């Protein structure tokens, strides 16, 4: 009966209740979206950290991580990989040579980690091969010797990324319905080569009005972008004796992950060709990267390997990508803080509404106490009204929030304007929001707790009513 | 058998500089199945006396004993429970719960007393039939006339078979036809259910039907007439 009265009471003043319900709904939608975006980013960062950068577990020579010297190779690497392959938790593994190198072209130079890999085996462990930019060459191919795969960022530094408006570009822009007036203005820039985005943008600014640049600038830049694939780059590494040795590779493709820091420090070549450059005696293994079937097995596999191979250093993804691990570990805390802030704001609205309700119903509450409804039941009734009111908004908010997340989870949210900044930190410029069931459980608990806390003041106010004083006013 | 014993009860309000003696040395007894009216001019202490009898207010002096229980010995929470099980209330402004139907309003007290559903339903229907509202069981108060609402309030007051019913100006907001109908119903229920009814009233029709008329003036009983 108390539940029934409480439920009916919230619909007595429909417009006022609806204001609270809508406020709670909007609050929850915002919370769901915020958390969805955050979770999407964290999951993307975690996925990219594991599948592009560090895998689940890595094995190095104990000294290698402190001092990346050529001779600090994984001890008993062949024997170890044989054992690793037999672990049921392991999905795939690769051996890599990893050396710091200087890469230069005629127009620029930069320092990178060169990974000597088995291109086909690498595909089983990392997704770098999927990150080759469409139209910007191809992944390493064993049948095509002398190739190097570099990142978009490295290409930019080495001036292998250029912007040029060719007849083909103009024709492509025309097919995209760019007005002739704009195309005629671009004519003056035709076939001029710009080696940096900054220079190209400046040139466009000189030709186009600001509004034209806003409307068509991005499209023109995208179409004019041209990578100098097949260009030669020179690599310099130190050999066993510390003397510099040089070799020439051709750029076969340009890749781009969501982590600019990783990109600008990583280039990939065929391990056997790389070995000829620094030694000529055989492929060195500086790193064994292991991909597991389940991320939860990382510690178990680490422990097993550490026991079997105490002479090497075994690290899990948490140690190798501590930023991703930290975000993953503290995700629930972020949820609680974000939703807590939203709930705190909503609690004031709920308290205000319920106090107004109590004020309006003093006579009725006095009558209920007069005829024998005890204070505990009055308290429960007010509390239930608050919980129902909040829950209606929360359920609506969760359903709408979930629907929006489902939609955005497919289309993604584009943060192109700030994309470069995000990618400096390893976050994608396009985020696909994600929400899981445990979040809804958490938000339901938080909504109920908020409603109960918000109901205490109004309910206590109701308890302080004196029936005789209220009925005396009749 | 005495249902209510009031012994030298005083109620003094001293909220202002001058103390007001709302009830001044009242001694009265009410027996089972009485149909009594408390009359008197405005400010004579009728409502205050009803509130004291109903345990809604505490006497400044004197004792009120209901069915052997001295109200002064009960704590606030015990008083609420005592009212729930022993006293029915009918208010001038009906005071039904607006979100509940006639049926739900009547069974409210029984629900608080945890009556089994079957007994609750039977008693509710029996009372709504007795007050002539068996065809309005699902109507909410807003959809009923004042007279109908007050009949529901009477049914609610009687629902859990209290020792007595206190009615404060029950006909004050009703037209004469509705008031007469209500009084007939209350008299009938008083007779059938053997429950004591005590009214405070200005209404001559109520006074005419009462079996006992107690007149108050300045908080004192000036006459106590029992009619045959």
Interface residues (C-beta under 8 A of the other chain):
Chain A: X1 X4 X5 X8 X9 X11 X12 X363 X364 X367 X368 X369 X370 X371 X372 X373 X374 X375 X377 X467 X468 X471 X472 X474
Chain B: X47 X51 X54 X56 X57 X77 X80 X81 X83 X84 X85 X87 X88 X89 X91 X92 X93 X95 X97 X98 X99 X100 X104 X108 X109 X111 X112 X156 X168
